[in-house]
């Protein structure tokens, strides 16, 4: 009888550990989902910011890059 009680207690402990592991894994999954959503939000915000800068400057990002490179080349020559 005592042996059976010990075995049941061990089984209960193992089940509790597994339950805790599953809870931790679920928490990690939830955190990763939240991070993915935040990353998507940041990418959208960056895209909107770039579009707004292009509107304000009157230059596309490619044109702005070309002008910056030309300016840096001119500065390097002097």
LINMONOR-V585492 format. One line per field, one symbol per residue. burial: + if it has 24 or more other C-alpha atoms within 12 Angstrom, else -. A space follows every 10 residues. Layout:
burial: ???
//
This chain:
burial: ---------- ---------- ---------- ---------- ---------- ---------- ---------- --------
//
